Amino acid sequence: MELTKEKASLVSAASILPAMKLALSEAQKYEGATAPNPPVGCVLLDKDGTVLSVAAHQKAGTLHAEALAIKNCDEQKRIHTVVVTLEPCNHTGRTGPCTEAILSTSAKNVWIGMADPNPHVAGGGADRLRQAGLNVQFLNKTDAPKLKSDLQRLIAPFTKRTLHGLPWVTIKQAVDAQGSMIPPAGQKTFTSKSSLILAHQLRRRADAIITGSGTVLADDPHFTVRLVEDFSDKKRHLVLFDRTRHIPQSYLDAAITRGFKILFADDLLQALKHLAEQGTIEVLVEAGPLLTQSFLESNLWDEHVLITKGDPDQIQFIQNKEPHVFRNY
């Protein structure tokens, strides 16, 4: 990681990567809790690179990561370097600008993992801090390619909604060794415990779950997060593709009791647009073979999590290189 002589005298490069990884790890704890905002993590360092405070944005309307880290810092006069996963905001929304929160401290350096993806505000936060005399640096992809990739994935759902007006779509698909999605008679699944935990982690991250009437009628799925701790006050959309409206009212009532907001849909793209308008940034598709295949063929997906039964199960994270979203509508 390259630093100018001036910056090298102010901060140790060896302290930045561990701090950025720590900020990323803290932000990842809140993936699925922050919509329509992105998850963001922040670490405050003193002049020797010692960690003073760690925080993340936890929910829309609450303090952003930088402001919360500063609030939680017991020794604010020692704040020297701010390490944050996403460019600090420079506008007033439900909370004040993070740039002003940073400028209220003794910070001299700011290290940023990713620029704001909104083209109308990108660079504004960094410029505001530079104009105030702070040294501002962006993490270089060539210095830390894996970390940079993880930071990009952290905000990918927010980026997609910001740029294209659609949520990030993850398709979860479990198949047996022959490629069938149909579990043995009397079972709802055939994957291992670790694969089931992954499925619940994906649910936890999602703001909406999409399924079809066939899955509901065959399995009576709850779609709740059970094998990992969920966000206590989170309400998700449950999008049901049920053209013939065969799903019984008793199932809908039970789903509402479990905290879901029900949405019937017939068109994939229109359903995703509506979800984005509601503030959704990530969607999980948990459906049967026909609806899953429809999504894959439509190219309205971003990540395909394919679990193949085995000893152990094989799990593939497949990224869509040419998503349909990049076409003009």
C-alpha positions in Angstrom: 0.0 0.0 0.0 1.6 3.3 -1.1 1.6 6.4 1.1 3.2 9.8 0.5 5.9 10.9 2.9 3.4 13.3 4.5 0.8 10.6 5.0 3.4 8.0 6.2 4.3 10.4 9.0 0.6 10.4 10.1 -0.5 6.8 9.9 1.0 3.4 9.6 0.0 1.6 6.4 0.2 -1.7 8.4 -2.7 -0.5 10.6 -5.0 0.3 7.8 -5.8 -3.2 6.3 -6.5 -4.8 9.7 -8.7 -1.9 10.6 -10.6 -2.0 7.3 -11.1 -5.8 7.8 -12.5 -5.1 11.2 -14.8 -2.4 9.9 -16.0 -4.8 7.2 -16.6 -7.6 9.7 -18.6 -5.2 11.9 -20.7 -4.1 9.0 -21.4 -7.7 7.9 -23.2 -8.3 11.2 -25.9 -6.0 10.0 -26.4 -7.2 6.4 -30.1 -7.4 6.1 -30.9 -4.8 8.8 -30.1 -1.5 7.1 -32.4 -1.2 4.0 -32.8 1.0 2.2 -29.4 2.1 3.4 -26.2 0.1 2.9 -24.4 -1.7 5.7 -21.3 0.4 6.7 -18.6 -0.2 9.2 -16.2 2.2 10.8 -13.0 1.9 13.0 -11.3 4.8 14.7 -7.6 4.7 15.4 -5.2 6.8 17.4 -1.8 8.0 16.0 -0.1 4.7 16.8 -2.8 2.6 15.0 -4.5 1.5 18.2 -8.2 0.8 17.8 -10.3 3.3 19.8 -13.8 2.4 18.6 -15.6 0.1 16.3 -19.2 0.6 15.0 -21.6 -0.1 12.2 -24.8 1.4 10.8 -27.5 -0.8 12.4 -30.8 0.4 11.0 -32.2 3.1 8.8 -32.9 6.2 10.8 -30.2 5.4 13.4 -26.7 6.9 13.6 -24.4 6.1 10.7 -21.3 4.0 11.4 -19.0 7.0 11.7 -21.2 9.0 14.0 -21.9 5.9 16.2 -18.2 5.1 16.4 -17.4 8.6 17.5 -20.3 8.6 20.0 -19.0 5.3 21.5 -15.4 6.4 21.6 -14.3 7.1 25.2 -11.2 9.0 24.2 -12.3 11.2 21.4 -9.3 13.5 21.7 -7.1 10.7 20.6 -9.0 10.1 17.3 -6.4 10.4 14.6 -7.5 8.1 11.7 -11.0 7.1 10.5 -11.3 3.9 8.6 -14.7 3.4 6.9 -16.0 0.9 4.4 -18.0 3.4 2.4 -17.4 7.0 1.5 -18.9 9.2 4.3 -22.1 11.0 3.3 -22.1 14.7 2.9 -25.8 15.4 3.0 -28.6 15.6 5.6 -31.2 12.8 5.6 -32.7 11.3 8.7 -29.4 11.9 10.3 -26.7 14.5 9.9 -23.8 14.3 7.4 -21.0 11.9 8.5 -18.4 14.3 7.1 -19.4 16.9 9.7 -19.3 14.2 12.4 -15.7 13.4 11.4 -14.7 17.1 11.2 -16.0 17.6 14.8 -13.1 15.3 15.9 -9.4 15.6 15.9 -9.1 13.2 13.0 -6.4 13.9 10.5 -6.7 10.9 8.1 -9.7 9.1 6.5 -9.3 5.8 4.7 -12.3 4.8 2.6 -13.1 1.3 1.3 -15.5 2.1 -1.5 -16.7 5.3 -3.1 -20.4 6.2 -2.9 -22.1 4.4 -5.9 -24.6 7.2 -6.4 -23.1 9.2 -9.4 -24.8 12.3 -8.1 -22.9 12.4 -4.8 -19.8 10.2 -5.5 -16.7 12.0 -4.3 -18.7 14.7 -2.4 -17.9 13.3 1.0 -14.2 12.8 0.2 -14.0 16.3 -1.3 -15.6 17.9 1.7 -13.0 16.2 4.0 -10.1 17.2 1.8 -11.2 20.8 1.6 -11.2 20.9 5.4 -7.6 19.8 5.4 -7.9 16.0 6.1 -5.8 13.4 4.3 -8.3 11.2 2.4 -7.3 7.9 0.8 -9.3 5.2 -1.0 -8.3 1.6 -0.6 -6.5 0.5 -3.7 -7.7 -2.7 -5.3 -4.3 -3.8 -6.3 -3.1 -3.6 -2.7 -5.9 -5.7 -1.3 -8.0 -7.4 -4.0 -9.9 -9.8 -1.7 -10.7 -7.1 0.8 -11.8 -4.8 -2.0 -14.0 -7.5 -3.5 -15.6 -8.1 -0.1 -16.3 -4.4 0.4 -17.9 -4.3 -3.1 -20.1 -7.2 -2.2 -21.1 -5.6 1.0 -22.8 -2.7 -0.8 -23.8 -4.6 -4.0 -27.5 -4.7 -3.1 -27.5 -0.9 -2.3 -25.5 -0.2 -5.5 -27.9 -2.1 -7.7 -31.0 -0.3 -6.3 -29.2 3.0 -6.5 -28.1 2.6 -10.1 -30.9 0.5 -11.6 -33.9 0.7 -9.4 -34.0 -3.0 -8.7 -33.0 -5.1 -5.7 -30.1 -7.6 -5.7 -31.5 -11.1 -6.3 -30.0 -14.2 -4.8 -31.3 -17.6 -5.9 -30.9 -20.4 -3.4 -31.2 -23.8 -5.1 -30.6 -27.2 -3.5 -30.3 -30.3 -5.7 -29.4 -34.0 -5.2 -26.6 -35.7 -7.0 -28.9 -36.2 -10.1 -29.8 -32.5 -10.2 -33.3 -32.9 -8.9 -34.8 -30.3 -6.5 -37.4 -32.8 -5.2 -36.6 -34.2 -1.8 -37.5 -37.8 -0.8 -41.1 -38.5 0.2 -41.9 -37.2 3.6 -39.0 -34.7 3.7 -38.8 -31.0 3.0 -35.1 -31.0 2.4 -32.1 -33.3 1.8 -29.2 -31.0 2.6 -26.8 -31.1 5.5 -27.1 -29.1 8.7 -24.4 -26.7 7.6 -26.2 -26.1 4.3 -29.4 -25.4 6.2 -27.6 -22.9 8.3 -26.4 -21.2 5.2 -29.9 -21.0 3.9 -31.0 -19.3 7.1 -28.1 -16.9 6.8 -29.3 -16.0 3.4 -32.9 -15.5 4.7 -31.5 -13.2 7.4 -29.8 -11.1 4.8 -32.9 -10.7 2.6 -35.5 -8.0 2.8 -37.9 -10.1 0.7 -38.4 -13.8 -0.1 -39.9 -14.9 -3.4 -41.6 -18.3 -3.8 -44.3 -20.0 -5.8 -47.7 -21.6 -5.0 -46.3 -25.1 -5.7 -43.8 -24.7 -2.9 -46.3 -23.4 -0.5 -48.9 -26.1 -1.2 -46.4 -28.9 -1.1 -44.3 -27.9 1.9 -46.2 -25.3 4.0 -42.9 -23.4 4.4 -42.6 -20.8 7.2 -39.6 -18.9 5.6 -38.6 -17.7 9.1 -35.0 -17.4 10.2 -34.4 -20.1 12.8 -30.9 -21.5 12.8 -29.2 -18.2 13.2 -30.3 -15.2 15.2 -32.6 -12.8 13.3 -33.1 -9.1 13.6 -35.8 -8.8 16.2 -37.9 -6.1 14.6 -37.4 -7.0 10.9 -40.4 -7.4 8.7 -39.9 -9.0 5.3 -42.0 -9.1 2.1 -43.2 -12.6 1.1 -43.8 -12.5 -2.6 -46.1 -15.2 -3.9 -46.3 -16.2 -7.5 -49.8 -17.7 -7.5 -51.7 -16.9 -10.7 -54.6 -19.2 -9.9 -54.7 -18.0 -6.2 -54.7 -21.5 -4.8 -52.8 -20.6 -1.7 -55.3 -20.8 1.2 -56.1 -17.8 3.3 -55.1 -19.8 6.4 -51.5 -19.8 5.1 -51.6 -16.1 4.4 -52.9 -15.3 7.8 -50.2 -17.4 9.4 -47.5 -15.7 7.3 -48.7 -12.3 8.4 -48.7 -13.5 12.0 -45.0 -14.5 11.5 -44.3 -10.9 10.5 -44.4 -11.1 6.6 -45.9 -8.5 4.3 -47.7 -10.4 1.6 -47.4 -9.5 -2.1 -48.9 -11.5 -4.9 -47.1 -11.2 -8.3 -47.4 -12.5 -11.8 -44.4 -10.7 -13.5 -40.8 -11.1 -12.3 -39.6 -7.7 -13.3 -42.6 -5.8 -12.1 -42.4 -7.6 -8.7 -38.7 -6.6 -8.4 -39.4 -2.9 -9.3 -42.2 -2.8 -6.7 -39.9 -4.2 -4.0 -37.2 -1.7 -4.8 -39.8 1.1 -4.5 -40.6 -0.3 -1.0 -37.0 0.1 0.1 -35.9 -3.5 -0.5 -32.3 -3.9 -1.5 -31.9 -7.7 -1.4 -34.3 -10.5 -2.4 -33.9 -14.3 -1.9 -35.6 -16.7 -4.2 -36.6 -19.9 -2.5 -38.9 -21.6 -5.0 -39.6 -24.9 -6.8 -38.0 -26.0 -10.1 -40.3 -24.0 -12.5 -40.0 -20.6 -10.8 -36.3 -21.1 -10.1 -35.7 -21.8 -13.8 -37.8 -18.9 -14.8 -35.6 -16.6 -12.8 -32.4 -18.1 -14.1 -33.6 -17.8 -17.7 -34.8 -14.2 -17.3 -31.4 -13.1 -16.1 -33.0 -11.1 -13.4 -30.6 -12.5 -10.8 -27.2 -11.6 -9.4 -26.1 -14.5 -7.3 -26.9 -18.2 -7.6 -26.2 -20.2 -4.5 -26.2 -23.8 -5.7 -26.1 -26.5 -3.0 -25.5 -30.1 -4.3 -26.1 -32.9 -1.9 -23.0 -34.9 -1.1 -20.6 -35.9 1.6 -20.1 -33.1 2.3 -22.5 -30.9 0.3 -21.0 -28.9 -2.5 -21.8 -25.2 -2.4 -21.2 -22.9 -5.4 -21.6 -19.1 -5.4 -22.2 -18.2 -9.0 -22.2 -14.6 -10.0 -24.2 -13.4 -13.0 -21.8 -11.8 -15.4 -24.5 -10.3 -17.7 -27.6 -9.6 -15.6 -30.7 -8.4 -17.4 -30.8 -5.3 -15.3 -28.2 -3.6 -17.4 -30.5 -3.4 -20.4 -32.5 -0.2 -20.9 -36.1 -0.4 -20.0 
